Amino acid sequence: MTDILKYYTLEEKKILEDCTLCPRKCHKNRLNGERGFCNLDADINIALICLHKGEEPILSREKGVCNVFFSHCNCQCVFCQNHKISNNSLEPKNLYPTVGSVVTEIEKILQKSENILGFVSPTHQIPAMNVIIRELHKRNIYPKIVYNSNGYDNPEVLKSLENVVDIYLPDFKYISEDLSLKFSKTKDYGEKTLLAIKEMYRQKGSSILTDKDDKIESGLIIRHLLLPNYLEESKKVLDTIAWDISTAVTLSIMSQYTPPFVLPFEELNTKTTKEEYAELVDFFYELGFYKGFLQDTSSQETCLPDFDNNRFINQNPT
């Protein structure tokens, strides 16, 4: 265990004693070492901190984003490109021995970046995320904060982040319960993710705010990854966003899917085709969306993590 326990507030300790950070609400006492679905205790559990140039252009710009990748996840997507760190059956990676070493590494990478700090898979590690942000502020470091999640978040917890997070970057993977359960072990993913994104939308609205240099200040960008052979499911997701949230929000339609290894679902053991992606983009415009980031299918080869060597091969932003 690192020294993070001494950094938690009383409220954060209370949360970790009866964990309901995500919609699973496991009610485990993580301070005492109990582990729920995410299989994590109360430690910081960071698998990688790196400079990432593969986010949406408004985030990465020229210098890139400092991303903090937390270990494990509250979903278990069979096709996850981060499976080497997100697989809950594995022991969590934790590369940093103290909170101070985490903050020092972030400070070093932020100096090379666009002064944007992204937390990847933060849902089950929000108390640790808050500790890092507070410690950066003590050093007079105030980056823009990106909350980069799978979308399966607890709206009540998100409310506590209203004055903490600058940019929300959630996934919206599926609507159908059968696919959510089949691919992510999360039957109610669509229902809960819609509620979470509605809360993000309440906080940030549909406008992306920028400063005089066009650097992002605040906003919401909803990501959707098109899976091969599931074009109709993707259309359902976009349709839900259009009707239940707004066609004025910014979407990021991703074509980068590639199987991370041989999967037990044959339809996923291929790449998304240009034809599938083009049809989804046409549907995006048909629904009335007009703000979005599109991605070339070459991203299937370049947006790849390399957690064995503590780096990210991602020099081809959307």
C-alpha positions in Angstrom: 0.0 0.0 0.0 1.2 3.5 -0.8 0.8 6.4 1.6 -2.5 7.6 0.1 -4.6 6.8 3.2 -3.2 9.9 4.9 -4.3 12.1 2.0 -8.0 11.0 1.9 -10.5 13.4 3.4 -13.0 12.0 6.0 -15.7 12.1 3.4 -13.5 10.1 0.9 -12.8 7.5 3.6 -16.5 7.2 4.3 -17.1 6.6 0.6 -14.4 3.9 0.5 -15.8 2.2 3.6 -19.1 1.5 1.8 -18.3 1.8 -1.9 -21.0 3.0 -4.2 -18.8 4.9 -6.6 -20.2 3.2 -9.7 -23.7 1.9 -10.5 -22.8 -1.6 -9.2 -22.8 -0.2 -5.7 -20.9 -3.2 -4.2 -20.9 -1.7 -0.7 -17.5 -3.1 0.0 -15.2 -1.7 2.7 -12.2 -1.0 0.5 -10.3 0.7 3.4 -10.3 -2.7 5.1 -9.1 -4.4 1.9 -12.5 -5.7 0.7 -12.8 -5.8 -3.0 -15.9 -5.6 -5.2 -16.4 -6.0 -8.9 -13.4 -3.8 -9.8 -11.2 -6.0 -7.4 -9.4 -3.0 -5.9 -8.8 -1.9 -2.4 -8.3 1.8 -1.4 -4.8 2.2 -2.8 -4.0 4.5 -5.7 -3.4 1.7 -8.3 -2.0 3.6 -11.3 -0.8 1.5 -14.2 0.7 4.3 -16.4 1.2 8.0 -16.6 2.2 9.2 -20.1 2.0 11.8 -22.7 -0.8 10.9 -25.1 -1.2 12.5 -28.5 -4.1 10.4 -29.7 -7.1 12.1 -28.1 -9.5 14.3 -30.1 -7.7 17.2 -31.8 -9.3 19.8 -29.5 -7.6 18.1 -26.6 -4.3 16.8 -27.9 -3.6 19.8 -30.2 0.2 19.8 -30.9 1.7 18.8 -27.6 -0.8 16.1 -26.3 -2.4 15.3 -23.0 -0.9 13.9 -19.8 -3.0 10.8 -19.2 -3.3 8.9 -15.9 -4.4 5.3 -16.5 -5.9 3.6 -13.5 -5.7 -0.1 -13.1 -8.8 -2.3 -13.5 -12.3 -1.2 -14.5 -16.0 -1.3 -13.4 -16.8 -2.8 -16.8 -15.1 -5.8 -18.4 -15.4 -5.3 -22.1 -14.1 -8.4 -24.0 -12.6 -6.2 -26.7 -10.8 -3.7 -24.4 -7.6 -2.4 -25.9 -6.4 -1.7 -22.4 -7.0 -5.3 -21.3 -3.5 -5.7 -19.8 -4.4 -3.2 -17.1 -8.2 -3.3 -17.1 -8.7 -7.0 -16.6 -10.0 -7.4 -13.0 -8.8 -11.0 -12.7 -5.2 -9.7 -12.8 -3.3 -8.2 -9.9 -3.5 -4.4 -10.3 -0.5 -2.5 -11.6 0.8 0.2 -9.4 4.0 1.8 -10.7 4.3 4.6 -8.2 5.3 4.0 -4.5 3.9 7.3 -3.1 1.4 10.0 -3.8 4.3 12.4 -4.1 5.9 10.3 -6.8 2.7 10.3 -8.8 2.3 14.1 -8.6 5.9 14.6 -9.5 5.6 12.4 -12.6 2.4 14.2 -13.7 4.1 17.6 -13.1 7.0 16.5 -15.4 4.7 15.3 -18.2 2.3 18.3 -17.9 5.2 20.6 -18.8 5.5 18.9 -22.2 1.7 18.8 -22.8 -1.1 21.3 -23.5 -1.6 21.5 -19.7 -4.4 19.1 -19.8 -4.6 16.2 -17.4 -6.8 13.2 -18.3 -7.9 10.5 -15.9 -8.6 7.3 -17.7 -11.1 4.8 -16.1 -11.5 7.0 -13.0 -15.0 5.8 -12.0 -13.8 3.4 -9.3 -10.9 5.6 -8.3 -12.5 9.0 -7.9 -11.1 9.5 -4.3 -7.6 8.9 -5.6 -8.2 11.2 -8.5 -9.3 14.0 -6.1 -6.2 13.5 -4.0 -4.0 13.9 -7.0 -5.8 17.1 -8.1 -5.5 18.6 -4.6 -1.8 17.8 -4.4 -1.2 19.4 -7.8 -3.0 22.6 -6.6 -0.8 22.7 -3.5 2.1 23.0 -6.0 0.2 25.8 -7.8 -0.4 23.5 -10.8 -3.9 23.9 -12.3 -4.3 21.8 -15.5 -7.6 21.3 -17.2 -9.1 18.1 -15.9 -10.5 15.5 -18.3 -12.8 12.7 -16.9 -12.3 9.9 -19.5 -14.6 7.1 -18.5 -16.5 4.1 -20.0 -19.7 6.0 -19.2 -20.9 3.5 -16.6 -20.9 6.2 -13.8 -23.1 7.1 -10.8 -24.8 10.4 -11.4 -24.9 11.2 -7.7 -21.1 10.9 -7.5 -20.7 12.9 -10.7 -22.6 15.8 -9.0 -19.7 16.0 -6.5 -17.3 16.6 -9.5 -19.1 19.6 -10.9 -16.4 22.1 -9.8 -13.5 19.6 -10.3 -13.9 18.2 -13.8 -13.5 20.6 -16.8 -14.1 18.2 -19.6 -16.2 15.0 -19.6 -15.1 12.4 -22.2 -17.5 9.4 -21.7 -18.0 6.4 -23.9 -21.5 5.3 -24.9 -21.0 1.8 -26.1 -24.5 0.1 -26.4 -28.2 0.4 -25.7 -29.2 -3.2 -25.9 -29.1 -5.2 -22.6 -28.1 -8.4 -24.3 -25.0 -6.9 -25.9 -24.0 -5.0 -22.7 -24.2 -8.3 -20.8 -22.5 -10.3 -23.5 -19.6 -8.0 -24.2 -19.2 -6.0 -20.9 -20.7 -8.0 -18.1 -23.0 -5.1 -17.5 -26.7 -5.7 -18.4 -27.9 -2.2 -17.4 -25.0 -0.4 -19.2 -27.3 1.6 -21.6 -29.7 2.7 -18.9 -27.1 3.8 -16.4 -24.8 5.4 -18.9 -27.6 7.5 -20.3 -28.4 8.8 -16.8 -24.7 9.5 -16.2 -24.3 11.4 -19.5 -27.4 13.4 -18.7 -25.8 14.6 -15.5 -22.6 15.5 -17.4 -24.7 17.4 -19.9 -26.5 19.2 -17.1 -23.1 20.4 -15.9 -21.5 21.3 -19.2 -24.3 21.7 -21.7 -23.7 21.3 -25.4 -21.1 24.0 -25.9 -17.4 23.4 -25.9 -15.8 26.6 -24.4 -12.4 27.7 -25.5 -10.0 30.5 -24.6 -8.6 33.2 -26.8 -6.1 30.7 -28.2 -8.8 28.2 -29.0 -7.6 25.9 -26.2 -10.5 23.9 -24.6 -11.7 25.3 -21.2 -14.9 23.2 -20.6 -17.2 20.8 -22.3 -18.7 17.4 -23.0 -17.5 15.0 -25.8 -19.4 11.7 -26.1 -17.4 8.9 -27.7 -18.9 6.0 -29.6 -16.8 3.1 -30.9 -18.3 1.3 -33.9 -18.0 -2.4 -33.5 -17.8 -4.6 -36.6 -21.1 -6.2 -37.6 -23.0 -4.0 -35.1 -23.9 -1.0 -37.2 -27.5 -1.1 -36.2 -26.6 -1.0 -32.5 -24.5 2.0 -33.2 -27.4 3.7 -34.9 -29.5 3.0 -31.7 -26.9 4.7 -29.6 -26.8 7.8 -31.7 -30.6 7.8 -31.9 -30.8 7.7 -28.1 -28.4 10.6 -27.7 -30.3 12.6 -30.3 -33.7 12.1 -28.6 -32.8 11.9 -24.9 -29.9 14.4 -24.7 -29.4 16.7 -27.7 -28.2 16.8 -31.3 -26.2 19.9 -30.3 -23.7 17.8 -28.2 -20.3 16.9 -29.7 -19.8 13.3 -30.6 -16.6 11.4 -31.4 -17.4 8.6 -33.8 -14.5 6.1 -33.6 -13.5 3.6 -36.3 -10.4 2.3 -34.5 -11.8 -1.0 -33.4 -9.4 -3.9 -33.8 -9.5 -7.2 -31.9 -6.9 -7.2 -29.1 -6.5 -11.0 -29.4 -8.7 -13.9 -30.7 -12.1 -13.3 -29.0 -14.8 -15.9 -28.3 -17.2 -14.0 -30.5 -16.4 -14.5 -34.1 -18.1 -11.4 -35.3 -15.6 -9.3 -33.3 -12.6 -11.0 -34.7 -12.3 -8.6 -37.6 -11.9 -4.8 -38.1 -14.6 -2.2 -38.7 -15.0 -1.6 -42.5 -14.9 1.7 -44.2 -18.4 1.0 -45.5 -19.9 0.5 -42.0 -18.2 3.6 -40.8 -19.4 5.7 -43.7 -23.0 4.6 -43.2 -22.8 5.5 -39.5 -21.4 9.0 -40.3 -24.3 9.5 -42.8 -26.7 8.5 -40.0 -25.0 11.0 -37.7 -25.9 13.8 -40.1 -29.4 12.5 -40.8 -30.2 12.7 -37.1 -29.2 16.4 -37.1 -25.9 16.2 -35.3 -23.5 18.8 -36.6 -20.6 18.8 -34.1 -18.3 15.9 -34.1 -14.9 14.3 -34.5 -14.5 11.6 -37.2 -11.7 9.1 -37.5 -9.8 7.5 -40.4 -9.7 3.7 -40.3 -5.9 3.9 -40.3 -6.4 4.4 -36.5 -6.9 0.7 -36.3 -3.1 0.3 -36.5 -1.9 3.4 -34.7 -4.1 3.9 -31.6 -2.5 1.0 -29.6 -1.4 0.8 -26.0 1.9 -0.8 -25.0 1.6 -1.2 -21.3 4.4 -3.8 -21.2 6.8 -0.9 -22.0 4.9 1.8 -20.2 4.0 3.8 -23.3 1.2 4.5 -25.7 1.5 4.2 -29.5 -1.0 6.8 -30.5 0.4 9.5 -32.8 -2.7 9.6 -35.1 -5.4 11.6 -33.4 -9.0 11.5 -34.4 
